[in-house]
């Protein structure tokens, strides 16, 4: 699995026509500007891959009313797992178990000492019983182990970013923000760890990562590909940077906001 997933991340990128890319990016910006203006006064709206998945889902369960977010072993495993993988890549831990344990201890120290580094997650962890922290740690170890063992890390190069999601804030409305989630970023690719069933909406979810990177780029540079990976099955989905992906991402955002006039199309 490590070779196959790593190859998808390090494979050369195809050339993209600069003029077509720039024109499509301007169209996407125009679409988002229109959405921001139309939604003005409707309250904050942040669009993530999760919202796109829900908007495009035909599953009644997926379309059910969303429960308020709450920390749990499931919702905390990514944040803790990514922190653990960062320690492993830096050589500060020898195993996922050691790395997760160090992160959990860090939370307790921060909260106990009143550190400004303490987050809501840290305070929640510090309030758990020893058994509760053990259960949370077990979930995080499983998550971190899968990612750690799935890649040939030296082959990815030295320019690595682990677990830093990127946000784009609309210049037309302080209420609109888009999030591009990725677990691992290199100079030519983004890896997104997926969960749940394989689904038709996944390309639109991954297109949002490309769209956010493109909107954030000051020089109009074409971002890297996005690789979606299901740890449970090892299945991969590659979304190459091409103009059609920008259109797909913008249409998906419009659908989430309830203002799209055309169906979302997957790029050929």
C-alpha positions as a printed Julia matrix, in Angstrom:
268×3 Matrix{Float64}:
   0.0    0.0     0.0
   2.86   2.41    0.85
   4.29   2.24   -2.66
   0.93   2.73   -4.38
  -0.16   5.67   -2.25
   3.27   7.3    -2.3
   3.47   6.94   -6.08
   0.14   8.76   -6.41
   1.55  11.66   -4.38
   4.93  11.98   -6.1
   3.91  11.31   -9.73
   4.71  14.19  -12.11
   1.93  16.65  -12.76
   0.54  17.17  -16.25
   0.96  20.59  -17.83
  -2.03  22.91  -17.53
  -2.72  25.69  -20.03
  -2.12  28.9   -18.05
  -4.73  30.96  -19.9
  -7.47  28.35  -19.46
  -6.61  28.0   -15.8
  -6.63  31.76  -15.19
  -9.94  32.23  -17.03
 -11.66  29.42  -15.13
 -10.31  30.69  -11.81
 -11.78  34.11  -12.53
 -15.12  32.49  -13.33
 -15.0   30.59  -10.04
 -14.21  33.81   -8.18
 -17.18  35.46   -9.84
 -19.45  32.6    -8.82
 -18.29  32.82   -5.21
 -18.66  36.6    -5.2
 -22.26  36.24   -6.32
 -22.94  33.65   -3.64
 -21.47  35.9    -0.96
 -23.61  38.86   -2.01
 -26.79  36.78   -2.21
 -26.21  35.31    1.22
 -25.34  38.61    2.9
 -27.09  38.9     6.24
 -27.86  35.19    6.44
 -25.27  34.53    9.15
 -21.85  32.89    8.97
 -21.49  30.05    6.49
 -18.39  27.91    6.33
 -18.17  25.31    3.62
 -16.1   22.18    4.15
 -15.93  18.82    2.46
 -18.4   17.51    4.99
 -21.07  20.01    3.92
 -20.48  19.12    0.26
 -20.82  15.43    1.04
 -24.1   16.04    2.88
 -25.48  18.3     0.14
 -24.76  15.76   -2.6
 -25.82  12.69   -0.64
 -28.97  10.78   -1.52
 -28.78   8.89    1.77
 -31.52   9.95    4.15
 -29.19   9.38    7.1
 -26.61  11.73    5.64
 -29.26  14.35    5.03
 -30.62  14.15    8.56
 -30.31  17.17   10.8
 -26.73  17.62   12.0
 -26.11  17.25   15.71
 -24.05  19.94   17.45
 -20.34  19.13   17.42
 -19.01  17.42   20.53
 -15.61  15.96   21.3
 -15.48  12.18   21.44
 -13.01   9.4    20.74
 -14.14   9.52   17.11
 -14.06  13.28   16.6
 -10.71  13.73   18.36
  -8.78  10.93   16.66
  -7.73  12.99   13.64
  -6.36  15.93   15.63
  -4.51  13.66   18.03
  -3.38  11.31   15.27
  -1.94  14.15   13.2
  -0.05  15.5    16.2
   1.35  12.02   16.72
   2.43  11.68   13.09
   4.18  15.05   13.28
   6.19  13.75   16.24
   7.04  10.57   14.32
   8.17  12.42   11.2
  10.31  14.75   13.31
  11.91  11.78   15.04
  10.57  12.83   18.45
   8.69   9.57   18.98
   9.52   5.98   18.09
   6.01   4.58   17.69
   2.42   5.79   17.28
   1.67   4.62   20.83
   4.5    6.71   22.25
   3.54   9.7    20.11
  -0.13   9.67   21.12
   0.79   9.21   24.77
   3.07  12.24   24.56
   0.29  14.32   23.03
  -2.2   13.32   25.71
   0.28  14.17   28.46
   0.91  17.51   26.79
  -2.8   18.35   27.02
  -2.87  17.63   30.73
   0.24  19.75   31.35
  -1.13  22.69   29.37
  -4.46  22.69   31.17
  -2.92  22.17   34.61
  -0.4   25.0    34.08
  -2.95  27.38   32.52
  -0.98  27.53   29.28
  -2.37  29.73   26.48
  -1.66  26.77   24.18
  -4.53  24.82   25.74
  -7.42  24.41   23.33
 -10.98  23.22   23.78
  -9.76  19.74   22.88
  -7.05  19.89   25.56
  -9.54  20.96   28.22
 -11.9   18.16   27.23
  -9.09  15.61   27.38
  -7.93  16.84   30.77
 -11.42  16.36   32.17
 -11.67  12.7    31.18
 -11.18   9.82   33.55
  -8.09   7.62   33.03
 -10.29   5.05   31.33
 -11.76   7.71   29.05
  -8.33   8.97   28.04
  -7.25   5.4    27.34
 -10.22   4.91   25.0
  -9.49   8.17   23.2
  -5.83   7.27   22.94
  -6.61   3.88   21.44
  -8.67   5.47   18.65
  -5.91   8.0    17.95
  -3.21   5.3    17.88
  -5.17   3.32   15.29
  -5.66   6.42   13.15
  -2.02   7.49   13.4
  -0.69   3.99   12.74
  -2.65   3.72    9.51
  -1.31   6.98    8.16
   2.23   6.41    9.42
   2.46   2.97    7.82
   0.73   3.94    4.58
   3.48   6.18    3.18
   7.14   6.02    2.26
   7.88   9.24    4.11
  11.46   9.88    2.84
  10.18   9.62   -0.75
   7.82  12.56   -0.17
  10.7   15.01    0.15
  11.58  17.5     2.83
   8.78  19.99    2.1
   6.03  18.43    4.16
   3.07  19.91    5.98
   1.1   17.57    8.2
  -2.42  18.38    9.21
  -2.65  22.09    8.49
  -6.04  22.8     6.98
  -6.29  25.9     4.83
  -9.07  28.48    4.85
 -10.07  31.03    2.26
 -12.11  33.99    3.46
 -14.25  35.73    0.87
 -13.21  39.33    0.17
 -16.88  40.05   -0.59
 -18.33  38.88    2.72
 -16.72  38.31    6.09
 -19.33  35.6     6.61
 -18.18  33.23    3.83
 -15.2   30.93    4.33
 -14.11  27.74    2.57
 -11.91  25.07    4.12
  -9.49  22.85    2.23
  -8.74  19.86    4.44
  -5.65  17.71    3.89
  -3.7   15.45    6.2
  -0.4   15.61    4.3
   0.76  18.28    1.87
   3.84  18.17   -0.35
   5.02  20.56   -3.05
   3.04  18.63   -5.66
   0.15  16.87   -3.91
  -2.33  16.84   -1.04
  -3.4   13.67    0.75
  -6.92  13.59    2.19
  -7.83  10.69    4.5
 -11.43   9.69    3.84
 -13.96   7.82    5.93
 -17.37   6.36    5.32
 -18.49   4.6     2.15
 -17.11   5.24   -1.32
 -19.4    7.83   -2.88
 -20.0    9.87   -6.01
 -19.59  13.14   -4.12
 -15.94  12.5    -3.31
 -14.58  14.34   -6.36
 -16.52  17.44   -5.42
 -15.23  17.14   -1.85
 -11.64  16.92   -3.09
 -12.21  19.68   -5.65
 -12.79  22.04   -2.73
  -9.16  21.48   -1.67
  -7.95  22.51   -5.13
 -10.31  25.5    -5.18
  -9.13  26.8    -1.8
  -5.45  26.42   -2.71
  -6.06  28.23   -5.99
  -7.95  31.1    -4.36
  -5.16  31.52   -1.81
  -2.36  31.55   -4.39
  -1.16  35.11   -4.96
   0.72  34.34   -8.16
  -2.03  32.32   -9.82
   0.05  29.16   -9.54
  -1.62  25.83  -10.25
  -1.73  23.73   -7.06
  -0.85  20.06   -6.78
  -3.15  17.11   -7.24
  -5.44  15.9    -4.48
  -5.4   12.23   -3.54
  -8.27  10.84   -1.49
  -7.54   7.64    0.41
  -9.79   5.27    2.35
  -7.62   3.49    4.96
 -10.2    0.74    5.45
 -10.15  -0.41    1.84
  -6.99   1.17    0.44
  -9.04   2.7    -2.39
  -7.62   5.85   -3.99
  -9.22   8.74   -5.87
  -6.97  11.19   -7.73
  -8.16  14.66   -8.69
  -5.66  16.31  -11.0
  -5.4   20.11  -11.11
  -7.33  21.14  -14.2
  -9.78  23.96  -14.96
 -12.84  21.71  -14.72
 -11.99  20.97  -11.08
 -12.27  24.67  -10.2
 -15.73  24.76  -11.77
 -16.72  21.6    -9.91
 -15.61  23.07   -6.59
 -17.42  26.37   -7.11
 -20.63  24.61   -8.15
 -20.44  22.37   -5.11
 -20.13  25.42   -2.84
 -23.15  26.93   -4.55
 -25.14  23.78   -3.96
 -24.24  23.77   -0.28
 -25.4   27.36    0.04
 -28.63  26.58   -1.79
 -27.92  29.02   -4.59
 -26.59  26.87   -7.45
 -28.47  27.13  -10.69
 -26.96  24.09  -12.36
 -26.22  20.53  -11.26
 -22.73  19.74  -10.04
 -20.68  18.03  -12.75
 -17.67  15.82  -12.25
 -14.72  16.6   -14.54
 -14.11  14.09  -17.3
